Amino acid sequence: MIGREGIDFGALDTLVTLQSCTITHGAQGQKKFTYTDFRKVFAKVDRQVDEMVSNANLEAGQNIQLTIHKVPALTSRWRVLVDGKPYGITAIDTIDRFAPLCILSLTAIDG
């Protein structure tokens, strides 16, 4: 079924995990980020590989765009597990004000 946003809801075929972030402070006052699973949702995954030159080496970075149902508490401090790999949220865009979907721009977290 295609919604009025032009998105085929059947394209939301990949199960991803949204992880919320809790910030605490360590003994010396440093920030500690703790991620806990918040919800598993189905998403449409669009992968993009960007090639760049860094320190005279050709490197490839992977960016992902996810289309998911809106989650009211979602912020860019959260992260998303796609195929078990963590990705940081760089942007949250709405398709339109009344649409039930949003688009997340993600970048891979090294580690």
N, C-alpha and C positions, 0 to 999 in steps of 0.2 A: 504494500500500500504506500502510495506517495502522498505525503502531507502537503499542506499549502506552502511549506517552506521549500518544496522541491527536493526533499530528502526522502529516499526510499527507506522506510523503517526496517525493512528486511536487511539493509546494508549494515545495521548495527549488529555485527556478527562476531565480534571479538570480546571476550570477557576480560576486563581489566580491573585492577584494584585501586581504589582511591585511598590514600593514607593521609590522615590528619596529622598536624604538627603540634607538639606541646613544647614550649620553651621553659627550661628551668635554669637555675644558676648553680654553678659548681662552687667549691670551697673558696677559690680565689675570685669569684664573681664572673667567671667566664660563662657564656651562654652554651647550653646543651640543648640540642634539638632531638626530640624523641618522636618517631613516627609510629603510629598505630593504624591498623587496618580500620577504615571507616565503613566502606561499602564496596561491594563488587557490582559493576555495572557493565552493560553491553555497550560497545562503542564501534563506530566506523573509524578505521585506522588508515590514514594517508601518510606514507613514509616519503621523506625527501632526503637525499644525500647531497650535502654541499662539500665541494672540494675547495681547499684553500692552501696557500703556501705559508708555512710557518717554520722559521729557522732553516730556510732552504730545503725543507721537506714538504712533499705534497701530502696533506692530511685530509681525511674525510670525516666530516661531522654529520651525525644523523639527527635530523629534526623530524618530529612527528606532529601531525594534527589529528586530534580526536574529536569526533562529533558524539556527544553524549546527551542524555536527558539532564536538565538543569538540577543541580544540587544546591539548595539554598545556602549552606554554610561554607561552600567551597571558596578557598582563597589561593593566591599564588604561593603561599608558604607550604602548601600541601605538595605531595608528590604522587605520581601514578606509577604503578607496576604494570608494564606491558611485556608479556611473555617472561615474567619473572625479573625483568631488568628495571631499575628505578630511573624515572625521568622527572625532571623539575618542570614546574608549570611556569612558563614565561608570559603567557597572556591568556585571558579568558574573554572570549567575544560572544556576544549574543547574536543570533541570526536575525531576530526581530523581537521587539518588546514582549509580544504575546506568544511567541513560539516556545514550545516546551523543550527545545534543544539549545545547546550552546557548543562552541568550538574551543577546544583547549590547544594551545601551542605548547609543545614540550621540547625539551632538549635533554640529551643523555647526561647522566651524572656519572662521572668517572669514579672508579673506586673499587 
